[in-house]
Amino acid sequence: MTNLFSDLGGVVYSFDSTLDPLKHQSIFNDLLHKNNLDKAPLKTILEFEWNSILKGDLKIYPIKSGIDNLLENQKTSKLIIISTSLVKTSKLILETLNIPTVGVEVFDISDFGSKKDKKAWQQIFMEYTRVDVIVEDDPQNLLVATNAAFDLGFKPVAHLAMPLLTK
């Protein structure tokens, strides 16, 4: 079974109805600003994200191609989510998108550091015997994650969007 490590935002959902990656982040940042949370501690911001999704202030718009490919990939892959969101937020998003969560492992990378920090990725990757595929919509984060995996001796295939994996 393939170990598929994936982000969620920009891969299977967006906060923007047009699915524009820049608007996805700006919608969240604008909501933070309106609530005077621009400089709040990260965990406060992530709790705010959770509450904003629950209240409907942040809407989840599906990226159909990403979801379709992910659902197909789940038949032959173990899904490991790595996002900068609380674990409960990531699980809520998966459930909102009707993506099965049985057997899915979810990590909030902020518990380990930042997506810009190779050591944060490595702390997660070291829990696995294989890192086969990494999906991350941010090119810089994808590069850091891929380098982190290579430094541990893994040879992952990297993608900026959810691919359809074949076996």
N, CA, C and O of each residue as an XYZ file, in Angstrom:
668
protein
N       0.853     -1.185      0.000
C       0.000      0.000      0.000
C       0.894      1.242      0.000
O       1.873      1.321      0.742
N       0.544      2.183     -0.827
C       1.269      3.439     -0.962
C       0.947      4.367      0.208
O      -0.214      4.486      0.600
N       1.956      5.022      0.765
C       1.726      6.057      1.772
C       1.630      7.393      1.047
O       2.601      7.867      0.458
N       0.447      7.989      1.100
C       0.142      9.246      0.427
C      -0.005     10.344      1.472
O      -0.970     10.361      2.236
N       0.958     11.258      1.500
C       0.946     12.388      2.435
C       0.390     13.595      1.695
O       0.904     13.964      0.639
N      -0.656     14.214      2.238
C      -1.292     15.307      1.513
C      -1.734     16.443      2.420
O      -2.138     16.246      3.566
N      -1.640     17.638      1.856
C      -2.261     18.826      2.415
C      -3.741     18.765      2.039
O      -4.139     17.913      1.245
N      -4.546     19.643      2.591
C      -5.963     19.711      2.226
C      -6.290     20.999      1.471
O      -6.795     20.954      0.350
N      -5.995     22.165      2.097
C      -6.309     23.452      1.477
C      -5.546     23.629      0.176
O      -4.324     23.491      0.137
N      -6.276     23.934     -0.886
C      -5.660     24.090     -2.195
C      -5.512     22.771     -2.936
O      -5.194     22.754     -4.125
N      -5.742     21.663     -2.233
C      -5.642     20.333     -2.847
C      -7.035     19.738     -3.040
O      -7.358     19.271     -4.133
N      -7.865     19.748     -1.993
C      -9.227     19.210     -2.107
C     -10.313     20.234     -1.749
O     -11.500     19.968     -1.939
N      -9.913     21.394     -1.236
C     -10.909     22.424     -0.938
C     -10.260     23.805     -0.995
O      -9.038     23.955     -0.990
N     -11.139     24.803     -1.050
C     -10.712     26.203     -0.986
C     -11.745     26.975     -0.172
O     -12.905     26.572     -0.076
N     -11.315     28.076      0.406
C     -12.270     28.985      1.053
C     -12.873     29.932      0.020
O     -13.787     30.693      0.335
N     -12.367     29.889     -1.213
C     -12.825     30.762     -2.291
C     -13.699     29.985     -3.274
O     -13.322     28.904     -3.728
N     -14.856     30.536     -3.597
C     -15.798     29.840     -4.486
C     -15.252     29.662     -5.901
O     -15.688     28.764     -6.621
N     -14.300     30.510     -6.311
C     -13.712     30.369     -7.650
C     -12.481     29.459     -7.624
O     -11.868     29.209     -8.662
N     -12.126     28.969     -6.445
C     -10.993     28.058     -6.226
C      -9.647     28.703     -6.552
O      -8.675     28.016     -6.865
N      -9.610     30.026     -6.473
C      -8.359     30.769     -6.704
C      -7.463     30.609     -5.477
O      -7.861     30.980     -4.373
N      -6.246     30.056     -5.655
C      -5.367     29.817     -4.501
C      -5.007     31.085     -3.729
O      -4.886     31.044     -2.505
N      -4.835     32.201     -4.419
C      -4.492     33.448     -3.730
C      -5.681     33.969     -2.926
O      -5.516     34.472     -1.814
N      -6.874     33.847     -3.495
C      -8.076     34.299     -2.780
C      -8.365     33.393     -1.580
O      -8.873     33.861     -0.561
N      -8.044     32.103     -1.695
C      -8.247     31.156     -0.584
C      -7.576     31.698      0.679
O      -8.200     31.778      1.737
N      -6.300     32.069      0.559
C      -5.561     32.566      1.720
C      -6.028     33.957      2.122
O      -6.113     34.257      3.313
N      -6.333     34.813      1.146
C      -6.725     36.188      1.488
C      -8.084     36.229      2.194
O      -8.314     37.094      3.038
N      -8.975     35.312      1.859
C     -10.276     35.258      2.545
C     -10.063     34.960      4.029
O     -10.681     35.582      4.893
N      -9.195     34.016      4.308
C      -8.889     33.674      5.691
C      -8.187     34.840      6.389
O      -8.529     35.186      7.520
N      -7.208     35.444      5.717
C      -6.474     36.571      6.309
C      -7.386     37.764      6.570
O      -7.250     38.436      7.592
N      -8.317     38.032      5.651
C      -9.270     39.140      5.841
C     -10.156     38.891      7.066
O     -10.439     39.814      7.830
N     -10.589     37.650      7.247
C     -11.418     37.307      8.408
C     -10.622     37.457      9.703
O     -11.153     37.923     10.711
N      -9.359     37.065      9.674
C      -8.495     37.270     10.840
C      -8.388     38.751     11.165
O      -8.501     39.152     12.323
N      -8.167     39.562     10.134
C      -8.009     41.008     10.320
C      -9.289     41.633     10.904
O      -9.218     42.447     11.824
N     -10.441     41.254     10.373
C     -11.722     41.780     10.865
C     -11.933     41.458     12.337
O     -12.641     42.178     13.041
N     -11.322     40.381     12.797
C     -11.481     39.954     14.190
C     -10.256     40.272     15.045
O     -10.092     39.736     16.141
N      -9.394     41.162     14.520
C      -8.188     41.608     15.233
C      -7.304     40.444     15.683
O      -6.764     40.456     16.789
N      -7.165     39.451     14.825
C      -6.359     38.284     15.163
C      -5.106     38.162     14.289
O      -4.462     37.114     14.258
N      -4.769     39.243     13.581
C      -3.623     39.221     12.663
C      -2.344     38.733     13.348
O      -1.569     37.979     12.759
N      -2.131     39.159     14.573
C      -0.886     38.850     15.269
C      -1.097     37.882     16.445
O      -0.259     37.778     17.341
N      -2.220     37.190     16.418
C      -2.528     36.248     17.502
C      -1.601     35.036     17.411
O      -1.070     34.743     16.340
N      -1.401     34.328     18.531
C      -0.624     33.084     18.490
C      -1.273     32.094     17.514
O      -2.491     32.087     17.336
N      -0.441     31.267     16.892
C      -0.929     30.353     15.852
C      -2.063     29.456     16.341
O      -3.052     29.278     15.630
N      -1.943     28.898     17.521
C      -3.001     28.000     18.015
C      -4.328     28.753     18.190
O      -5.397     28.173     17.999
N      -4.262     30.031     18.549
C      -5.479     30.850     18.639
C      -6.095     31.011     17.254
O      -7.312     30.923     17.093
N      -5.249     31.246     16.259
C      -5.708     31.391     14.871
C      -6.333     30.085     14.378
O      -7.360     30.099     13.700
N      -5.710     28.964     14.719
C      -6.247     27.680     14.266
C      -7.569     27.333     14.954
O      -8.446     26.721     14.342
N      -7.711     27.715     16.201
C      -8.997     27.521     16.901
C     -10.066     28.422     16.263
O     -11.220     28.019     16.117
N      -9.671     29.637     15.888
C     -10.574     30.567     15.202
C     -11.015     29.965     13.861
O     -12.182     30.077     13.486
N     -10.089     29.331     13.144
C     -10.435     28.689     11.868
C     -11.517     27.633     12.100
O     -12.518     27.597     11.384
N     -11.314     26.778     13.098
C     -12.284     25.735     13.455
C     -13.667     26.342     13.700
O     -14.663     25.907     13.122
N     -13.705     27.357     14.571
C     -14.977     27.991     14.913
C     -15.609     28.688     13.712
O     -16.830     28.674     13.557
N     -14.783     29.298     12.860
C     -15.308     30.012     11.686
C     -15.928     29.046     10.682
O     -16.920     29.380     10.035
N     -15.360     27.863     10.549
C     -15.939     26.850      9.668
C     -17.257     26.354     10.256
O     -18.247     26.208      9.540
N     -17.264     26.097     11.552
C     -18.491     25.626     12.210
C     -19.623     26.645     12.083
O     -20.773     26.271     11.856
N     -19.299     27.929     12.228
C     -20.309     28.993     12.157
C     -20.694     29.336     10.723
O     -21.685     30.029     10.494
N     -19.915     28.853      9.756
C     -20.208     29.171      8.362
C     -19.560     30.450      7.880
O     -19.823     30.888      6.760
N     -18.710     31.066      8.709
C     -18.001     32.273      8.283
C     -16.907     31.944      7.261
O     -16.555     32.778      6.426
N     -16.381     30.735      7.336
C     -15.457     30.224      6.315
C     -16.170     29.052      5.654
O     -16.480     28.052      6.302
N     -16.423     29.187      4.366
C     -17.108     28.136      3.639
C     -16.083     27.231      2.950
O     -15.031     27.685      2.501
N     -16.414     25.963      2.880
C     -15.559     24.959      2.252
C     -16.089     24.697      0.841
O     -17.191     24.178      0.667
N     -15.290     25.064     -0.160
C     -15.659     24.812     -1.553
C     -14.805     23.656     -2.074
O     -13.577     23.726     -2.026
N     -15.441     22.602     -2.568
C     -14.692     21.428     -3.011
C     -13.929     21.664     -4.312
O     -14.411     22.342     -5.220
N     -12.731     21.092     -4.382
C     -11.974     21.030     -5.627
C     -12.240     19.631     -6.168
O     -11.617     18.658     -5.743
N     -13.171     19.544     -7.109
C     -13.695     18.255     -7.558
C     -12.611     17.310     -8.065
O     -12.614     16.132     -7.707
N     -11.699     17.787     -8.877
C     -10.664     16.890     -9.416
C      -9.795     16.330     -8.296
O      -9.421     15.157     -8.321
N      -9.477     17.164     -7.319
C      -8.678     16.707     -6.183
C      -9.409     15.660     -5.363
O      -8.820     14.661     -4.951
N     -10.687     15.889     -5.129
C     -11.494     14.945     -4.348
C     -11.649     13.632     -5.109
O     -11.462     12.555     -4.542
N     -11.993     13.723     -6.397
C     -12.181     12.506     -7.200
C     -10.914     11.657     -7.205
O     -10.976     10.442     -7.020
N      -9.771     12.294     -7.417
C      -8.507     11.555     -7.431
C      -8.185     10.988     -6.058
O      -7.716      9.855     -5.949
N      -8.434     11.765     -5.009
C      -8.171     11.287     -3.652
C      -9.026     10.071     -3.326
O      -8.525      9.090     -2.776
N     -10.306     10.125     -3.659
C     -11.199      8.994     -3.385
C     -10.727      7.736     -4.111
O     -10.773      6.640     -3.553
N     -10.280      7.891     -5.335
C      -9.766      6.744     -6.088
C      -8.455      6.247     -5.460
O      -8.231      5.042     -5.338
N      -7.601      7.188     -5.069
C      -6.312      6.828     -4.466
C      -6.478      6.096     -3.143
O      -5.656      5.250     -2.792
N      -7.537      6.416     -2.408
C      -7.751      5.768     -1.114
C      -7.963      4.262     -1.241
O      -7.829      3.536     -0.256
N      -8.289      3.789     -2.434
C      -8.491      2.352     -2.644
C      -7.169      1.593     -2.564
O      -7.152      0.406     -2.238
N      -6.056      2.277     -2.862
C      -4.750      1.604     -2.902
C      -3.694      2.305     -2.050
O      -2.534      1.894     -2.038
N      -4.092      3.362     -1.337
C      -3.124      4.157     -0.578
C      -3.604      4.414      0.833
O      -4.802      4.503      1.102
N      -2.633      4.532      1.733
C      -2.910      5.002      3.088
C      -2.795      6.512      3.040
O      -1.762      7.046      2.635
N      -3.849      7.205      3.450
C      -3.882      8.658      3.413
C      -3.397      9.225      4.736
O      -3.921      8.891      5.799
N      -2.389     10.088      4.658
C      -1.866     10.784      5.827
C      -1.966     12.279      5.529
O      -1.302     12.783      4.624
N      -2.791     12.974      6.286
C      -3.009     14.407      6.085
C      -2.015     15.173      6.945
O      -1.852     14.893      8.133
N      -1.355     16.145      6.323
C      -0.474     17.061      7.048
C      -0.894     18.476      6.660
O      -0.658     18.919      5.536
N      -1.514     19.172      7.595
C      -1.975     20.531      7.308
C      -1.666     21.444      8.489
O      -1.360     20.990      9.592
N      -1.754     22.724      8.226
C      -1.613     23.698      9.310
C      -3.022     24.061      9.760
O      -3.487     25.185      9.569
N      -3.676     23.099     10.351
C      -5.014     23.231     10.924
C      -5.071     22.273     12.098
O      -4.329     21.292     12.146
N      -5.945     22.557     13.037
C      -6.156     21.612     14.126
C      -6.608     20.283     13.531
O      -7.274     20.260     12.497
N      -6.253     19.193     14.172
C      -6.653     17.874     13.687
C      -8.170     17.810     13.537
O      -8.671     17.277     12.547
N      -8.904     18.347     14.508
C     -10.363     18.292     14.428
C     -10.891     19.104     13.242
O     -11.934     18.767     12.682
N     -10.186     20.166     12.855
C     -10.588     20.961     11.692
C     -10.381     20.158     10.416
O     -11.259     20.119      9.554
N      -9.227     19.522     10.295
C      -8.958     18.705      9.102
C      -9.978     17.580      8.972
O     -10.455     17.299      7.873
N     -10.313     16.936     10.089
C     -11.305     15.856     10.052
C     -12.683     16.398      9.658
O     -13.407     15.754      8.899
N     -13.043     17.567     10.167
C     -14.316     18.195      9.804
C     -14.360     18.492      8.305
O     -15.378     18.265      7.651
N     -13.256     18.999      7.770
C     -13.199     19.307      6.339
C     -13.348     18.027      5.520
O     -14.103     18.005      4.548
N     -12.642     16.964      5.896
C     -12.773     15.686      5.187
C     -14.221     15.197      5.219
O     -14.761     14.766      4.200
N     -14.843     15.267      6.393
C     -16.231     14.817      6.525
C     -17.174     15.692      5.703
O     -18.109     15.185      5.083
N     -16.934     17.003      5.695
C     -17.753     17.929      4.915
C     -17.693     17.587      3.428
O     -18.677     17.738      2.703
N     -16.523     17.123      2.987
C     -16.324     16.783      1.574
C     -16.675     15.324      1.265
O     -16.451     14.854      0.150
N     -17.224     14.612      2.252
C     -17.596     13.196      2.101
C     -16.406     12.314      1.739
O     -16.536     11.366      0.964
N     -15.256     12.632      2.303
C     -14.065     11.810      2.131
C     -13.974     10.898      3.348
O     -13.887     11.383      4.476
N     -13.994      9.591      3.135
C     -13.940      8.652      4.268
C     -12.699      8.897      5.134
O     -11.601      9.109      4.619
N     -12.890      8.863      6.447
C     -11.789      9.130      7.373
C     -11.308      7.879      8.101
O     -10.362      7.950      8.885
N     -11.942      6.736      7.855
C     -11.501      5.495      8.496
C     -10.104      5.164      7.990
O      -9.877      5.076      6.783
N      -9.178      4.983      8.912
C      -7.805      4.645      8.552
C      -6.952      5.839      8.135
O      -5.759      5.690      7.872
N      -7.555      7.014      8.075
C      -6.804      8.225      7.705
C      -6.108      8.766      8.949
O      -6.723      8.883     10.009
N      -4.836      9.092      8.817
C      -4.112      9.723      9.916
C      -3.988     11.210      9.609
O      -3.760     11.604      8.465
N      -4.142     12.030     10.646
C      -4.150     13.476     10.463
C      -3.159     14.118     11.423
O      -3.151     13.830     12.620
N      -2.321     14.997     10.872
C      -1.349     15.736     11.662
C      -1.551     17.231     11.467
O      -1.806     17.695     10.356
N      -1.435     17.973     12.553
C      -1.342     19.442     12.516
C       0.148     19.736     12.594
O       0.765     19.550     13.643
N       0.727     20.192     11.495
C       2.179     20.366     11.467
C       2.649     21.415     12.469
O       3.821     21.430     12.844
N       1.749     22.291     12.907
C       2.168     23.302     13.889
C       2.522     22.670     15.234
O       3.148     23.312     16.076
N       2.120     21.410     15.439
C       2.546     20.697     16.645
C       4.026     20.332     16.585
O       4.630     19.993     17.603
N       4.606     20.401     15.386
C       6.000     20.006     15.163
C       6.877     21.178     14.726
O       8.105     21.100     14.785
N       6.240     22.261     14.289
C       6.961     23.419     13.756
C       6.153     24.030     12.631
O       4.945     24.233     12.753
N       6.829     24.320     11.541
C       6.209     24.974     10.390
C       6.445     24.145      9.138
O       7.388     23.356      9.081
N       5.594     24.320      8.136
C       5.810     23.643      6.856
C       7.078     24.133      6.161
O       7.566     23.492      5.231
N       7.604     25.254      6.606
C       8.852     25.795      6.047
C      10.080     25.159      6.703
O      11.213     25.429      6.305
N       9.847     24.314      7.712
C      10.911     23.714      8.516
C      11.032     22.219      8.216
O      10.126     21.442      8.515
N      12.149     21.831      7.629
C      12.390     20.440      7.252
C      12.256     19.500      8.452
O      11.737     18.392      8.313
N      12.716     19.927      9.618
C      12.672     19.070     10.807
C      11.223     18.752     11.224
O      10.951     17.669     11.743
N      10.312     19.680     11.000
C       8.904     19.433     11.330
C       8.358     18.286     10.471
O       7.702     17.378     10.982
N       8.633     18.336      9.176
C       8.209     17.259      8.277
C       8.858     15.937      8.693
O       8.199     14.898      8.721
N      10.139     15.983      9.012
C      10.870     14.764      9.347
C      10.306     14.086     10.588
O      10.271     12.858     10.664
N       9.865     14.877     11.559
C       9.289     14.278     12.773
C       8.076     13.421     12.424
O       7.842     12.385     13.046
N       7.312     13.855     11.435
C       6.141     13.072     11.003
C       6.589     11.891     10.146
O       6.168     10.758     10.378
N       7.441     12.156      9.158
C       7.884     11.100      8.249
C       8.571      9.948      8.970
O       8.455      8.798      8.548
N       9.285     10.245     10.052
C      10.022      9.203     10.785
C       9.106      8.166     11.425
O       9.568      7.104     11.842
N       7.814      8.464     11.504
C       6.860      7.502     12.060
C       6.456      6.433     11.043
O       5.710      5.510     11.370
N       6.950      6.560      9.815
C       6.540      5.666      8.736
C       7.748      4.960      8.119
O       8.865      5.478      8.128
N       7.497      3.776      7.588
C       8.574      3.037      6.918
C       8.726      3.471      5.470
O       9.740      3.185      4.833
N       7.703      4.172      4.942
C       7.756      4.641      3.556
C       7.097      6.000      3.425
O       6.084      6.279      4.066
N       7.678      6.834      2.595
C       7.065      8.095      2.171
C       7.068      8.020      0.648
O       8.086      8.275      0.005
N       5.912      7.666      0.078
C       5.836      7.396     -1.360
C       5.423      8.609     -2.184
O       6.005      8.885     -3.233
N       4.417      9.329     -1.703
C       3.863     10.453     -2.454
C       3.609     11.607     -1.483
O       3.101     11.407     -0.379
N       3.975     12.827     -1.918
C       3.694     14.037     -1.143
C       2.914     14.984     -2.047
O       3.337     15.282     -3.164
N       1.766     15.455     -1.549
C       0.944     16.414     -2.285
C       0.830     17.669     -1.429
O       0.331     17.627     -0.304
N       1.295     18.770     -1.972
C       1.304     20.059     -1.256
C       1.161     21.144     -2.312
O       1.953     21.202     -3.253
N       0.150     22.009     -2.164
C      -0.117     23.005     -3.202
C       0.867     24.172     -3.210
O       0.952     24.893     -4.203
N       1.603     24.368     -2.134
C       2.581     25.461     -2.074
C       3.945     24.930     -2.537
O       4.493     24.025     -1.907
N       4.500     25.479     -3.626
C       5.766     24.950     -4.155
C       6.912     24.960     -3.142
O       7.706     24.021     -3.098
N       7.003     26.016     -2.328
C       8.074     26.077     -1.341
C       7.899     24.989     -0.279
O       8.864     24.324      0.097
N       6.680     24.812      0.198
C       6.420     23.767      1.193
C       6.671     22.382      0.606
O       7.186     21.499      1.293
N       6.310     22.191     -0.661
C       6.535     20.902     -1.310
C       8.030     20.604     -1.410
O       8.460     19.470     -1.197
N       8.803     21.611     -1.730
C      10.256     21.430     -1.820
C      10.844     21.060     -0.457
O      11.668     20.150     -0.362
N      10.425     21.759      0.589
C      10.918     21.470      1.936
C      10.530     20.040      2.346
O      11.358     19.291      2.866
N       9.279     19.676      2.107
C       8.804     18.333      2.481
C       9.565     17.251      1.716
O       9.973     16.243      2.291
N       9.747     17.469      0.430
C      10.449     16.476     -0.390
C      11.900     16.336      0.052
O      12.414     15.222      0.161
N      12.557     17.457      0.305
C      13.941     17.402      0.789
C      14.029     16.717      2.151
O      14.971     15.971      2.416
N      13.052     16.969      3.005
C      13.017     16.317      4.320
C      12.937     14.807      4.156
O      13.634     14.061      4.844
N      12.085     14.363      3.242
C      11.932     12.926      3.005
C      13.216     12.334      2.409
O      13.662     11.268      2.835
N      13.807     13.021      1.429
C      15.045     12.525      0.816
C      16.163     12.415      1.849
O      16.941     11.462      1.823
N      16.243     13.385      2.758
C      17.282     13.355      3.791
C      17.133     12.148      4.723
O      18.102     11.704      5.338
N      15.918     11.632      4.815
C      15.668     10.445      5.641
C      15.823      9.149      4.839
O      15.617      8.059      5.373
N      16.183      9.265      3.575
C      16.389      8.088      2.744
C      15.175      7.656      1.937
O      15.227      6.633      1.255
N      14.076      8.415      1.997
C      12.887      8.108      1.205
C      13.038      8.712     -0.190
O      13.846      9.617     -0.400
N      12.261      8.208     -1.130
C      12.299      8.706     -2.499
C      10.869      8.988     -2.970
O      10.355      8.287     -3.841
N      10.226     10.010     -2.399
C       8.831     10.277     -2.752
C       8.686     10.937     -4.129
O       9.610     11.562     -4.649
N       7.509     10.774     -4.682
C       7.097     11.519     -5.863
C       6.322     12.721     -5.333
O       5.445     12.572     -4.482
N       6.646     13.909     -5.834
C       6.039     15.150     -5.334
C       5.038     15.705     -6.344
O       5.271     15.681     -7.553
N       3.909     16.209     -5.816
C       2.859     16.773     -6.672
C       2.305     18.054     -6.058
O       2.164     18.156     -4.839
N       1.991     19.030     -6.910
C       1.358     20.274     -6.464
C      -0.169     20.155     -6.428
O      -0.836     20.999     -5.829
N      -0.723     19.134     -7.051
C      -2.156     18.867     -7.042
C      -2.338     17.368     -6.842
O      -1.413     16.591     -7.080
N      -3.526     16.961     -6.407
C      -3.777     15.545     -6.144
C      -3.750     14.772     -7.451
O      -4.599     14.985     -8.316
N      -2.773     13.868     -7.605
C      -2.708     13.070     -8.822
C      -3.642     11.869     -8.719
O      -4.120     11.525     -7.638
N      -3.890     11.244     -9.854
C      -4.550      9.948     -9.847
C      -3.432      8.924     -9.907
O      -2.781      8.763    -10.939
N      -3.211      8.229     -8.788
C      -2.148      7.241     -8.713
C      -2.616      5.946     -9.354
O      -3.780      5.566     -9.232
N      -1.713      5.283    -10.029
C      -2.069      4.001    -10.640
C      -1.210      2.911    -10.024
O      -0.069      3.149     -9.628
N      -1.766      1.729     -9.950
C      -1.029      0.586     -9.378
C      -0.976     -0.504    -10.394
O      -0.406     -1.563    -10.134
